[in-house]
């Protein structure tokens, strides 16, 4: 079967990472600058991820930040990758995204996940009945769909700002659980293969084999996330990637810190990067020159058959990150 990389939409997942020596205000400015560059570079969507109680991630008030990004861009789709629904009331989510959908017509996406996006103590602080909400995730997705329905005008509980507003819903997953739900509801499915690749192929098979067409989607639609660090040479990309290695080490050890500046690839860092836990988590981290990243990306797309690719880049320096995303856009445009 022929394969044309230029036919695949490409997008960005943004965590608003806070670099050492920086602050959230500067991070938000850089996120908007990245979104504006991404728009010019042909990226399809710019999604923001919900995380809490992490000094290195500033996207905790996700809906607010989506409004900031959408307000500073013109055509790129902006959305959540995702809103962690068990942290929230479905009514409030519908009101927030209905408002965004009216302010920025046909540009807002609502990606919904069921993970906490934080540690368990913080999750309890966010919503004391969170575990009940986790089990009710399918029901709460349906509630949001109902709030967005134009037919909800006769209900006793309404999200009036959402009724009839066009905001497509995406189901996010990092295991096979949400694949069943996305297929059953006939919704597009985005998989977090950038940090949880183990069940990617099982989840995709479940989704494709069980998909039921819906009013939103007639055929299956899949997005897969990958880590991208592209630079002018393999050596330059390897050096930039040392920030990612340190960040992931902090995640694995529970010692999360600000994004650290890159350094030379020491023997210790090389050993860390080759640790089995690292290898499992960062199986789909494509690091290198444009040619290297292109080869790995093409292999991934041909192996998975996903409809869209979403890149996330944990890079300390803003200019290095802009360069990486520019090179990736050239790859996806066949240049």
N, C-alpha and C positions, 0 to 999 in steps of 0.2 A: 504494500500500500504506500502510495506517495505521501510525502510529508512536507508541508510548507510552513516554516516557522512564522512567516509573515501573516499567516491567517489566524494566529493565536493572540487574543487580547492580553495585555500585560498591565499589571497594577501594582500598587504599593500598600504594604501594611506598615503603619507608623505607630511606634510606641512612645514617641516624644522622649527619647532617652536624654537624660541630663548628664552632661560630661563633667568631669572633675574641674573645678574652677569656674563652672557656669552656674546658672540658676534657672528656675522654671520660666521666667519672663523671656530670657534669651532663647531658651529651648522652643517656646511657642513661636517666637519670631523666626527661628530657623525652620520649624515645621511648615509655616506658611510659605517661606521662601522655597522650600523643597516642593511643596504642592504646586506653586506657580511654575517652577521649572518642569515638574512632571507634566503639567498641562501642556506646555510648549513641546515636550518630548513625546507626546502621543500616548501617555498612560491613560488607561480607561477609568480607573477609580483610585481613590485615596482613602483608605480605611484607617480608623484609629481604634486601638485596643484598650479595653478597660482593665486597669490594674490599680491596686490600692496598697498603701503602707510600704512603698518602695521608693527610696530616695533617688533611684536611678531612672524612674519612669514618671512622667508628669501628665499622663493622659487619664487621670482618675475621674475627672468631670467630663466624661467622653462627649456627651451631647453638647455641652458648652463649647468644647474645642472644635467639634464638627461645624458648629455655627460660625466660629472664627475662620476656619479654613474655607468653608463654602462662601463666606462673605468676601474673602480676598481672592477668589478665583472666579472664572466665568463659565466654564463648560465641563470640567472634569467632575465625575461623580464622587461624592464624599459620603462616607458612611461609617458604620461601626463594625469592627472586626474583633470582638463584637461587644455588644451590650450583654453583660452576664445577668440574664433575666432573673435568676433566683435572688439577686441582690435588690430587686426593684419590684414595685407594684406595676402590673401590666397596664393599668389605667394611666399612670404617670408616664410610662414609656410611650404609650400611644399619643398622649398629649404633647410630649416633647418632640417626637418625630413627626407628628402631624403638623406642628408649628413649623419645624424645619422644612417639611415638604411643601408647605405653602409659601414660605419665604424664598425657597430655592427650588422652583418647580422642576420636576423630572430630573433632579440631580442627587437626591438623597437615597441611600441604601440603609436598611436596618438588618444587620447581622446579629443573630441571637445565639448565645451559648449558655451552657448550664454550669460551667466551672466557676469557682469563686473569684479567680483573678487575684488571689492573695492567700495569706496563711489563714488557718482555721480560727485563730483568736480574733483576727480582724474581720473575718467573714461573720462571726457571731456579733461583733460590734455593729456591722452594717445592717444586719437583719437577724433578729433573734430566732425567727422561725424559718431560717434559710433552708434547713434540711427538708422541711415539709415542702417548700417551694421547689426544691430539686426534683422531688418525686412528682410534682405537679407540672413539670416543665411542658409536656405536651399540651396539657389543658391551658396553661398560661399563654402559650403561643397561639392557641385557638382564640383565647380572649382578645389578644392584640389584633388578630385578624378581624374579629367581630367589631372591635372599636373602629377599625379603619373602613369597615363596610358602610356603604351609603344606606343600607337597609337598617342600620342600627339606630336610626332616628326615632324609632318608636320604643326603644328600650328605656328602662328606668335609670340605668347608669350609662352615660354617654361621654365619649371624648369628642366633643363637638368640633374641635379644631382638626380632628383626624378623619372625620367621616367623608369618604369619597376622595381623599387625597391619595395620590399615586406615590407610595413608598414601598418598593418591593422588599419582601422579607427573605433572608438567607438563613439557613441553619448551619451553624458552625460545629465542628467536631474534632476531637483528637483521639477518638476510639470508635468502635463500631456502633455504639448506642444511638448516636444522633443520626447515623446513616439510615437506620430504620425509620426514624421519624420524618426525615427529609423526603424519603421515598414515599412514605404513606401520604404525606400532605402535598406531594407534588411541588416541592420547593427546591430552589437551587441549594447546592451543598458545597461548603468550603471546608477543607481539611487542613489542620495545623501540622503539616509535615515538616515545617521548619524547626519544630522542637519535639514532636511526638510522631516520628515516622513509622513506628513498628507496625501499626495496623492500617496503614494507608491503602494497600491493595485490597485487603479484606473489606474495608469500609466502602471503597469504590465499587467493588463487586456487589455488595449488599444493596447499595443505592441503585445501581443500574438494573439489577435483576428484579427489584421490587418497586420500581418507580411507577407511580400512578399519575397520569396527567391531571392538571388542575386548571383553575381559571387563570392563575399566574403563569403557569409553565406547562407547555404541551410536551416537551421532551426533556430528558435529564440535562442538567447543567452543573458542571463541577469546576471548582477552583482549588488549586493546591498551592500552598505557601512554601517558599524556599528561601534560604539565606544566600544573599549575594554580596560578595566583596570583590569588585572588579577594579583593576588598576592598569596602568600602562605596561607593567611587567609582572610576571609571577612573583618575583622577589618583593616588589613594592606591595602587592596584595597580601603576601604572607606577613610582612611587617605590620600592615594595617590590621590584620586579623588577630594580632596579639591582644588587642583590646577585647575582642569577642571571647578569646580563650579565658582571659581573666574574669570577664563578666559571667561566663558559664560556670567557672570554678566557684564563684560566689553563690550562684544559684544552687549548685549541687551541695555546697557546704553550709548553706543557710547564712552566708555572710555577704549579703548584697550591698554593693557600694556603688558610687558614681562610676560612669564609664571612664576608664583610665586611658591615658595617652598611650599610643603604640610604642613598642620598643623593638630591639632586635630579637629575633627568635632564638632564645637561649635553649640549652639542652633541657632545662627544667620545663619550660613552656612547651617544647616539642614533645616531651614525655607526657605532659598533661593532655595535649591534643590527641595523643595516640591511646589514651586511657579508654578502655571499653565503654565506660559510661559516656564519655565524650563522643565516641564514635557512634554510639546508638542514638544519642540525642541530635547530633549534627551530621547525620548521614547525608542530608541534602543541604549541606553548606558548600556552595560553589565559589571557590576562592582562587583568583588568579588573573591572568591577562585576559583581554577580550577573547582571544582564541580559545583559551582554556575554559573559560566560563561558557562560551558558546557551545563547545563540544558537550559539556556536562548538562547544559540546559536542554539541548536537543535530545540527548539520550533520555533524560527524565520525561520530556514531553512525549516521546515515542513510546516509552515503557508504560506510562500511566494513561495516555489518551485523554487527559483532562482538557476541558474547554478553555480554561484561562489559567494564567500563571500569576501569582502574587509574590512580589519580592519584599523581603525585609532585610535591612542592612544595619547592623550594630557597628557603627564607625564613629570614632572619637571626633575627628575634625570635620566640620561642616563642608568644607570645600572638597575633601576627599569623598564624602558621601555624595555630593552633587556629581562628582566625576564618575563615581561608580554607577549611579543611576543613569547617567548619560551613556556610558558604555553599554549598559544593559539594554537601553532603548535601541541602540544601534544594532545590537545582536538580534533583538526581536523584530527589527525592520529589515533583517537580512543584509545589513551593511558590514 
